[in-house]
């Protein structure tokens, strides 16, 4: 990920180093980053921290490094912020707290963990030769220093192995004019290893994001955006104000947490990241850090609500200005409870996807007037259309496929592994640059969008469309249900039948759930069968992988050959 990528770009935005005047004559925005706590208050050793600056000066003053910036923080409080040396030797400009750095090679820890996972799974061995995958290293040479100080190359005595790479004993340099395949890779990517006495040139990444998706299908993919990594440092931050605090509870490799976090940092806010989501700990951190903004998925909202009034009332949430939820449908009953709990002006819902051709948004106050809606598009940003299977526009209250497009024209999104393969191979693009969101829904007369379900999740029973999300929302309103997933199974008579897989926290019978559902669903939507489990069915992003659930259920209950045929249906 490019270190300069801090905000989803606005087309036509400027790209420039932090603090430089805008082309329109704007002035430098003063950084809000400063020490917020003493080492003692943060539980750190002041004497140890005091050693950092002399150590930095020991590198900068002899000229071994031009400048350095160090920040030490604990639990969201900054306890040390030191700048030493110059960011631009030629101009004599000092390093400042908002100086931008170009960073390479941030993937080593991630790559090492991934390789060890492959080793544990038996897909490769630590002593396998690297040349098996990279033929250019089949006949490596090593540089040998002669007695007179000269250097010559000799064939390596042993092959380079995976173990050598992971332990940094492969003998590879960093491509600094050493004539190795590594240097060739760097040069192919225009990486310059020369001295940088002057300011770093602006380098714009060709893709402003590469996000992981696939939570609904179970097939992970990395979506690489076609737009360049340009940012506007003077544009107002849409999520947070300077000096406000955001609590990040979701994974950073998902779209919504990533953009909420980066735009908050860019807006001068303070970001507090949790290791993993825990319902009561989230309330504890809101009170402790006086959180102003956060993003949630409905799964998290459900777990927080299930803490009960006694636990919820123990914590002060008055600092919260806004909570934005997204990523999955939020049941109407749950949204109502949250609005009753913290008020309609602090609950906001956003709808989009990782490709983000457009988005909708709705406040809690508007939602009370349009219950079940995910909002309207910003007419200055994007457009929305509901279309039938042939791509023809549909009118208000007619259910069809949801399409969006940016007002500035269609974006170019690509799936990683299919370089420059347009996303249309996995989705639909209509003439005019309309991209499918993969969902079914309808618009009302005022342009508010109401979603029905993922198009791929619809169950067709006797010719009637059944939307799993509707049944799941009804089931999760039952106090004994922690989470659930509804899938369609093959049925000789009706084509498909409905199975509900339910995570419960106390004993309950299928008849109890059927009785509960009769009050809110049509008879043909009530599941034909229930299966009870004791593990969560949604991941931390609020996604259900129905494909995997269906495949696993068939594998357990149908002979292998029949399962293959049934799955193909």
N, C-alpha and C positions, 0 to 999 in steps of 0.2 A: 504494500500500500504506500502510495506517495506521501511523504511526510507533510507536504504542503496542502494536501487535500483536507480542507476543514469545513466545507459547506457544499451542499448540493448547488451546482452552479446556476446562475441566472444567465440566460443567453445574452451575449453582448457585454458581460461583466468584464471588468478590468482584472488583470493578474499582475500583482506587484508585491514587493517585499512589505512586510508588516511595518506600518508607521510611515511609509512614503506618502507624499501628498497625492491625492486623487487627481486625475487628469482634468477634472472640472475645477480645480483650484482648492479642493478641500484641504483641511489641516490635519496634522497628525493627531490621532486619538490616543490620549494618555492611557497607559496600561493600568488595569485595576488589580494586577497581581502584586501582592505584598504579604509579608509575614503576618500571620493571624494569631499565633500562639507562641509562648515561650517554650523552650525545650522541657523545662520542669513541668509545666502544665500539661504537655503532651506525653509525659512519661519517658523522655529521652535524656541522654547524658549530654549536658552542655559542654563538658570538657572534650568529649569525643568529637562533637560537631565543630568545636573551635579549631580542630586540626585540619579541617577541610580546606580553608582558604590558603594557609601556608603551603599546603601540598599543591594546590592549583598554581600558586605563584611560582613554585619550583619548576613547573613545566613552561609557564608563559614567559617569565622574565628572561631565561636564557634563549628564548626564541624557538624552543622546540615545538610550541603550539602558539597560534596567533591569539586565541582567546577561548574562554570556557564559561559555561553557565551551569550552575548546580542548584537544584531545588530538592529539599527534603520535606516530606509531609507525612502526617499520621492522622488517620481517621478524619480526613477532610480538612485538617488545619495545616497551614504552611508554617514550619518552624525554622527553616533556613532557606535563604535565597541569596546566592552569591554570584556576582559577575566579575570576571577578571580578563583583562586584555582587550584586544581589538577585534571587531567583526570585519573591518575593512582597513588593512594596513596602509594602503595608498592614500586614503582620505583621512586616516587617523580617527575613524569612528569607533567608539567603544562598544563592547558587547552590552546589550541591554536585556531586560527581563523578557521582552517580546521579540528578541532577535530570532529569525528563522534559520534553521539549519537544514542542509540537504543530507539525508541519511540513506546509506546503502546497507544492504546485507542485514536486514532485520528478521530474516526467516530462519536463521540457523536453529534456534531452539525448537521452532515448530517442525522443521524438517527432521531434526533428530528424533523427536517424539514419534513422528509419523513412521520413520524407518524402524524404530524399535517395535511399534505396533505390528508392522509387517513381519518382523523377525519372530515375535511371539505367536503370530498366526501361522508361521511356517511357510510364508511366501518367499522368504529369502534368508540367507545365513550371513552372519557377520564376516565370515571368511570367504564369501563369494567374491570373485574378481569384478571390479567395477567395469572392466571392458565388456562384460556380458551385456550391459545396457548402454555403455558409451564406448563404441569401438575406437574412438579417437585416442583412448588411453590403453590400447592393446600393446603398444611398444613404447612405454614411457622412457624418457631419459632423465638423468639427474645431473645437476651442475656440480662440478668438482673444482675446488680451489687448489691451484698449483702452488708449489713452494715459493715461486716468485711472485705470487699474488694474482696471477692470471686465472682465468676460468675456462674450463672446457667441459663438454658433455659426454657422459658415458651411458650405455644402456642400464636401466635399473636391474638390480639383481633379483628382486622379488616383485610379483605383480601387485598393483594397488588393489586393496580390498575395501569392502564396506566398513570394516573396523577402522581402517586407516582414516577414512573420511570422518567418522564420528568422533575419533580421538584427536583429530587435527594433526595426524602424523603421516599424511599422504605426500608431504613434500610440495604441495601446491602453494604458490605464492598468491598474491592478489592481482595478478595480471599486469604488473608494473614492468613492461618492456622485457618480459622474460621469454617470449616466443612460445609459450605453452598454449594448449587449447583453451585454457581459462582466459588468457589475454585475448585470444581471438573472439571469445564470447563477449567480453567487455567492449572491445573495439567495435564489434558488430552492433552494439547498442549505444554507441557514441559516448561511452563513459570516458571522461578525460581525467588522467592521473597527474596532470601537470600542476605546478604550484599555483595557488590562488591568493596572490597578494592583493588583488583588487576585489571588488564586490562580486558575489556569485551572480552569474547571469540568470535571468528568469528562465526556468525550464518548466514547460507546461506538459503534464502527463497527458497522453493521448486519450486516456479513459479516466473519468473522474471517480468511478467506483467499480468495484468487483465484489458483488454481494452474493452470499449463499442463499439459495432458495430450495424448494422441493419438500417443504414440510407437509404439504397436503398429499403429495404423490408418493413420497417415500424414496424417490430417486433424486439424490442430491445433485445440484447443478450450481455452477458459478455464473452469474449473469454479469457480463462486462458491458458497461454503458459506452455508447459510441461518442458521447460528448466529451470534450477535453476537460481537464481538471482546472478550470478557472474559477476564481472566487472574487467576490466583491467585499472587501474588508470594511466598507463604509455602509453597506446595506443594513437596515435594521434587522435584528435577530427575531425570528418569528416565535421562538419558544421561551426565551428568558431574558431578563433585564440584567444589566451589569450588577455584580455583587449578589445576585440571587443564587440559590442553591438547588441543584437537581439531584435526585436520587435515581440511579440507574439500576433497575432490577432485572432487566432482560439481557440476553447475550448480544455482545457487540457485533457479531457476524451477521445479525439480522438487521434488516433495513431500518425499521423504526427506531430501535435503540441507538443504532449507529448515528443516524442523522440528528436525533434528539441530543445525543451526547456531544457531537462535534459542533453543532450550531450553538449549543449552550456554552461550550468553551470559547468559541469564537465571539460570542456575545458578551464575554467578560464575566461569565458565571463560574461558579464552583461546582465541580462534578464529584459526587460521592458514589462509588461503585461497590455493589455487594458481590460477595463471592458466589452466592446462589440465593434463589428466592426462598424466604421463609416468612410466613404470614405475620406472625407476631413481631418478629425481629424488624420487619419493614415498618410497622407502627412505631416501634421503639426508636428506630433511626430517624423517622420523620420528626418525632418530638425532640430527640437529642440534638439533631443538626438543624432544626428549624427549616425543613425542606419547603421550597416554594413551588417546585414543578417536578412532575414525574410522569413516566409512561407505564401503562399496564396492559396486559391482555386479559380477556374475560376469565380465563382460568385463575389468574392471580386475584381478580376481583371476587370470584366465587370463594376462594380459600380465605380471603380476608373477611368476607361477610360471615362465613361459617365459624369464625372465632367466637361469635356470640356477643350480645350487647354488653355483658359484664366485662369481657376482655377488651372490646373495642373502646369502651368508655374510660378505660384507665389511661389512655394516651391523648395528649393535646395535639390536635391536627390543625390548629388555627392558623399556622403559618402557610398552609397550602393555598396557593393561588389558582393552580390549574392542574388537573389530572387528565391526560389524554389516553384513551384506550383505542386499540386497533388490533389488527392481525387475524381476528376471528369474530364470528357473530356474537353479539352480547344479548342474552335472553332479556325480553322485556321486563320480566319480574325483577331480575337482578339490577337492571339499570334503574328501575323505580326505587329499589331499596337504597341504592347508592345516592341518588338525588335526595332522598329523604334524610340520609345520613350526613352528607357534607354540603348539600345545597346545589341547585341547578346551575349556578354560575361557575362552579368549579369542576364540572364534569363535561368533558369534550370528547367527541368521537370522530375519528378520522378513518377514511377508507381509501386504499390504493392497493398496489401490488409492488413487487420488487422492481419490475420494469418501469413502473411509475409514468405511464403516458398521461396520467391525470390523477386527480384525487377529489374526494368530497369531504366536507367537514360540517359538523352540527354541534351547537351548544346544547347544554342540558335544558335550557329554557325553551329553545326551539323544539327540542325533542319531545317535551311534554305536549306540545301542540301537534307533533307529527310522530307519535309513538311507533317505534319499529324502524324508522328511517335512519339511514347513515349519512344524510345530509345532501347538500347541493354542491355543485362545482363552483369554483371561483371563475366567473366569466372572463376575467382578465388573464387567466392562466391556462384554462383548458375547456374542452367541450365534451358533452356526453350524448350518447345515442343508444336507444334500445332497438335491436334489430332481430328479425326472424332468421330462420336457418338459411334463407337465400340472401341475407344481407340487406333486406328491405326495412326501412325505418318503421317502427311501431308507435302508436299513439299512447296517450296517458292510460295507465292502468292495464296495459297489455304487456304480459310477461314475455321476455325474450332475452337474448344475450346482451350483456353490458359491454359497450365499446366506449373508448375515450381517445382523445388526441390533443396534443398541446396546441395552443393558439399559434405558436411559432413554427408549427410544422411537425411532421412525424420524427420521432427520435430513432436512433439506430442502436438497438440492443442486441447483444450476441451471447450465445452460450459458450462458455469455456470448453475447449476440447473440439469445438467445431468453428475454428477461427473464421470470423466474419460470416458465420452462418446465421442468417437473420432469425430472430425469435419466431417468425411465422412458421418455421418448421415444427414448432411445438404448440403454437397458438394460431390465431387467425388475424389477418390484417385485411381490411376491406379497402376498396379504392378510396382515395382521398386521405389515406394515412390513419384510418380508424383502427386502433388496436383493441383486441378482445381482452377483457379483464378475467375471462374464464368463469364468470359468474352469471347466473340468471337473476333477473329482477325486473322492476318496472318503475316508471316515473309517474308522479301524480301531476295535477294541473299546475302546480307551482314549481315543478322541476325537482322535487325531493325524490331521492332514490331509495327504493325499498328492495332489499335483496331477498331472494328465495333460497338459493343454495349454489354450490359449485356445480357447474354443468355436468362434470364427470361423476358426481355423487348421486345424481337423481336416480331414484328407484322407480321402475315402471311396473306397476302391479295391475294386471288386467287392463292395460291401456291407460291407467290413471297415473299421473306424475305424483310421486311422494318425495318430499324434501327432508332428508335426514336432520338438517339443522333445526327444523320446526319441532320434530319429535324430541331431539336432544334438549332443546330449551325447555320443553314441557317436563321432561324427566328430571332435569337438574333443579327444577323448582321444588321437588319433593325433598323434605329435610333429611331423609336417609341417604340420598344420592350425592356422592362426592363428585363423580364425573361419569360420563357415558359416551358411547359411540354407537351409531345406528348404521347398519350396512344391509345391502340386499343380497339374498341368496337365491340360487336357482330353484324354481318351482315348476313342475310339469304342467300344472293347470293354469296358473296365473302369470307365468313367466318369471316373476320374482316374488319373494316374500320378505318380510321385515324382521330382522334380528336386532335386538338391543343388547349390547354388552355394557354392563353397569358395575361401576365401582361403588360399594356401599360402606357405611361405617357402622351399621348395626343390622341385625337380622330383619329381613323383609321378604315377602313372598311375591311371585309374579302376579298373583291376583290383586295384591295391594297396589302394585304399580298400574295394573290395568284399570282398577277403579279410579285411581288418581287421573289417569290419562283420559278417561271417558268424559271428564268435565271440561276438557280443553281441546280435544282432537276429534275429527270425524272417525267413525268406526273403522274404515278401511286403512287408516294410518296407524292404528294401534298395533304394536309388534306382535307377530305370531308367536314368538318365543323370546325368552330372556336368558342371558348368561351372566352370572355374577362373578366378579373378579376382585382381587384385593390390591391391585397395583394401578397407578394412574394411567389413564388412557390418552391424555394429551401431554405433549411435551411442554417445556417452559415457554415456548413461543405460542402456546395455545392451539397447536395444530394436532389434527388427528390423521394418521396414515391409514385410511380405510382399505387401501389396496393390500397392505400387509396383514391387517386384521382379517380381511376376507380370505386371503390365501392361507393364513394359519388355521382358520376355522375349518376350511375345506380339507386341508391336509390331515386334520385330526379326525374328521367325521366321515370322509369319503375315501374309498380306495384310490390309490395313486392315479390310475388311469382315468377313473371317473372325475377326479378332481381337476385334471388337466382339461377335460372337455367342459366341465362346469365353469371353470375359470374363463375359458374362451368365450363363453356366452356373455 
